[in-house]
Amino acid sequence: MIKYTHLKLNQDIAVPAGHYTPEKESVIKIDGREILYVLSSAVVDSSCCGNADYTSALVPGYIISQDITKDKDGLAVSEVEPITDKATRGKIRKIIRETENISQVEFW
C-alpha cells in the first residue's frame, strides 16, 4: 500500500520543459474493486524541437482507503494498492482508452 496525494484539478504544475494540468479524477470498478485514475494534459514548450501537448491517464491503483488525511497543503491523501497484474492493467487501459478517448495510460 502507498499513499496518494490528490492533486488540485485545473491548476498548472510547472515542470522543466513546460507544465501539466490534472483535469479530472475518476474511479472505475473492475472485479468488485475501485480503481483511481487521473486525466492530465501536458504542454512541452521549452524543448529544442518545438512545442507539443498531449493528454494522458495516470492510474495510482486500487483504492484501499479514500481521503484518510490531509497533507500540509490541505490536499486529500488516500491509500492505494498499485496494480501489477498485466491482464488487469490491459482491462483498465481498454476501458480508459474507450471512455476517455486517450491513448497513453500509465500505472504506478
C-alpha positions as YAML, in Angstrom:
chain: A
units: angstrom
residues:
- id: 1
  name: MET
  ca: [0.00, 0.00, 0.00]
- id: 2
  name: ILE
  ca: [1.15, 3.52, -0.76]
- id: 3
  name: LYS
  ca: [-0.18, 6.98, -0.02]
- id: 4
  name: TYR
  ca: [-1.51, 9.03, -2.91]
- id: 5
  name: THR
  ca: [-1.91, 12.80, -2.56]
- id: 6
  name: HIS
  ca: [-4.79, 14.04, -4.69]
- id: 7
  name: LEU
  ca: [-3.78, 16.95, -6.90]
- id: 8
  name: LYS
  ca: [-5.64, 20.22, -7.35]
- id: 9
  name: LEU
  ca: [-7.58, 19.98, -10.57]
- id: 10
  name: ASN
  ca: [-7.29, 22.51, -13.39]
- id: 11
  name: GLN
  ca: [-4.16, 24.16, -11.99]
- id: 12
  name: ASP
  ca: [-0.91, 24.07, -13.96]
- id: 13
  name: ILE
  ca: [2.09, 22.39, -12.35]
- id: 14
  name: ALA
  ca: [5.42, 23.63, -13.70]
- id: 15
  name: VAL
  ca: [7.97, 21.08, -14.88]
- id: 16
  name: PRO
  ca: [11.38, 21.71, -16.51]
- id: 17
  name: ALA
  ca: [10.13, 21.60, -20.12]
- id: 18
  name: GLY
  ca: [6.67, 23.12, -19.66]
- id: 19
  name: HIS
  ca: [3.71, 22.23, -17.45]
- id: 20
  name: TYR
  ca: [1.00, 19.67, -16.85]
- id: 21
  name: THR
  ca: [-2.53, 20.12, -15.60]
- id: 22
  name: PRO
  ca: [-4.53, 17.47, -13.73]
- id: 23
  name: GLU
  ca: [-8.02, 17.85, -15.20]
- id: 24
  name: LYS
  ca: [-10.20, 15.02, -13.92]
- id: 25
  name: GLU
  ca: [-10.08, 12.38, -11.21]
- id: 26
  name: SER
  ca: [-12.29, 9.32, -11.70]
- id: 27
  name: VAL
  ca: [-13.00, 5.88, -10.32]
- id: 28
  name: ILE
  ca: [-13.85, 2.74, -12.27]
- id: 29
  name: LYS
  ca: [-14.90, -0.63, -10.87]
- id: 30
  name: ILE
  ca: [-13.35, -3.86, -12.06]
- id: 31
  name: ASP
  ca: [-13.93, -7.22, -10.39]
- id: 32
  name: GLY
  ca: [-15.63, -5.54, -7.43]
- id: 33
  name: ARG
  ca: [-12.73, -3.17, -6.67]
- id: 34
  name: GLU
  ca: [-12.50, 0.58, -7.19]
- id: 35
  name: ILE
  ca: [-9.59, 1.91, -9.24]
- id: 36
  name: LEU
  ca: [-8.48, 5.54, -9.14]
- id: 37
  name: TYR
  ca: [-7.22, 7.31, -12.25]
- id: 38
  name: VAL
  ca: [-6.35, 10.90, -13.10]
- id: 39
  name: LEU
  ca: [-6.51, 12.55, -16.53]
- id: 40
  name: SER
  ca: [-3.93, 15.25, -17.21]
- id: 41
  name: SER
  ca: [-2.85, 17.38, -20.11]
- id: 42
  name: ALA
  ca: [0.78, 18.31, -20.61]
- id: 43
  name: VAL
  ca: [2.44, 21.02, -22.65]
- id: 44
  name: VAL
  ca: [6.10, 20.88, -23.64]
- id: 45
  name: ASP
  ca: [7.01, 24.43, -24.55]
- id: 46
  name: SER
  ca: [10.73, 24.57, -23.77]
- id: 47
  name: SER
  ca: [12.32, 21.97, -25.99]
- id: 48
  name: CYS
  ca: [14.73, 22.15, -28.88]
- id: 49
  name: CYS
  ca: [12.25, 20.53, -31.24]
- id: 50
  name: GLY
  ca: [9.23, 22.82, -30.80]
- id: 51
  name: ASN
  ca: [6.03, 22.68, -28.80]
- id: 52
  name: ALA
  ca: [3.84, 19.66, -28.12]
- id: 53
  name: ASP
  ca: [0.83, 18.78, -26.00]
- id: 54
  name: TYR
  ca: [-0.90, 15.56, -25.06]
- id: 55
  name: THR
  ca: [-3.41, 14.04, -22.67]
- id: 56
  name: SER
  ca: [-2.71, 11.01, -20.53]
- id: 57
  name: ALA
  ca: [-4.14, 8.98, -17.67]
- id: 58
  name: LEU
  ca: [-2.27, 8.00, -14.53]
- id: 59
  name: VAL
  ca: [-3.57, 5.03, -12.55]
- id: 60
  name: PRO
  ca: [-2.27, 5.10, -8.95]
- id: 61
  name: GLY
  ca: [-4.12, 1.85, -8.18]
- id: 62
  name: TYR
  ca: [-6.90, 0.18, -6.23]
- id: 63
  name: ILE
  ca: [-8.45, 2.45, -3.61]
- id: 64
  name: ILE
  ca: [-7.86, 0.94, -0.17]
- id: 65
  name: SER
  ca: [-8.87, 3.96, 1.96]
- id: 66
  name: GLN
  ca: [-10.05, 7.21, 0.43]
- id: 67
  name: ASP
  ca: [-9.35, 10.68, 1.87]
- id: 68
  name: ILE
  ca: [-7.84, 9.33, 5.09]
- id: 69
  name: THR
  ca: [-5.98, 12.52, 5.95]
- id: 70
  name: LYS
  ca: [-4.74, 15.82, 4.52]
- id: 71
  name: ASP
  ca: [-1.18, 16.84, 3.68]
- id: 72
  name: LYS
  ca: [0.49, 20.09, 4.83]
- id: 73
  name: ASP
  ca: [-1.16, 21.96, 1.92]
- id: 74
  name: GLY
  ca: [-4.64, 20.66, 2.75]
- id: 75
  name: LEU
  ca: [-4.77, 18.16, -0.12]
- id: 76
  name: ALA
  ca: [-6.57, 14.87, 0.49]
- id: 77
  name: VAL
  ca: [-4.44, 11.74, 0.90]
- id: 78
  name: SER
  ca: [-5.69, 8.23, 0.11]
- id: 79
  name: GLU
  ca: [-4.15, 4.78, 0.38]
- id: 80
  name: VAL
  ca: [-3.87, 2.85, -2.87]
- id: 81
  name: GLU
  ca: [-2.54, -0.52, -3.93]
- id: 82
  name: PRO
  ca: [-0.57, -0.45, -7.20]
- id: 83
  name: ILE
  ca: [-1.91, -2.73, -9.94]
- id: 84
  name: THR
  ca: [0.74, -5.19, -11.06]
- id: 85
  name: ASP
  ca: [-1.30, -7.85, -12.88]
- id: 86
  name: LYS
  ca: [-0.79, -7.48, -16.66]
- id: 87
  name: ALA
  ca: [-4.26, -8.75, -17.58]
- id: 88
  name: THR
  ca: [-5.94, -6.32, -15.18]
- id: 89
  name: ARG
  ca: [-3.80, -3.47, -16.50]
- id: 90
  name: GLY
  ca: [-4.91, -4.39, -20.00]
- id: 91
  name: LYS
  ca: [-8.60, -4.26, -19.00]
- id: 92
  name: ILE
  ca: [-8.10, -0.88, -17.35]
- id: 93
  name: ARG
  ca: [-6.22, 0.53, -20.36]
- id: 94
  name: LYS
  ca: [-9.02, -0.60, -22.68]
- id: 95
  name: ILE
  ca: [-11.75, 0.97, -20.52]
- id: 96
  name: ILE
  ca: [-9.93, 4.28, -20.10]
- id: 97
  name: ARG
  ca: [-8.95, 4.50, -23.77]
- id: 98
  name: GLU
  ca: [-12.53, 3.86, -24.88]
- id: 99
  name: THR
  ca: [-14.30, 6.08, -22.34]
- id: 100
  name: GLU
  ca: [-11.83, 8.98, -22.24]
- id: 101
  name: ASN
  ca: [-10.61, 8.84, -25.86]
- id: 102
  name: ILE
  ca: [-6.90, 8.92, -24.98]
- id: 103
  name: SER
  ca: [-4.08, 6.56, -25.85]
- id: 104
  name: GLN
  ca: [-1.49, 6.97, -23.07]
- id: 105
  name: VAL
  ca: [-2.32, 5.18, -19.80]
- id: 106
  name: GLU
  ca: [0.41, 4.87, -17.17]
- id: 107
  name: PHE
  ca: [0.45, 2.87, -13.93]
- id: 108
  name: TRP
  ca: [2.28, 3.33, -10.65]
...
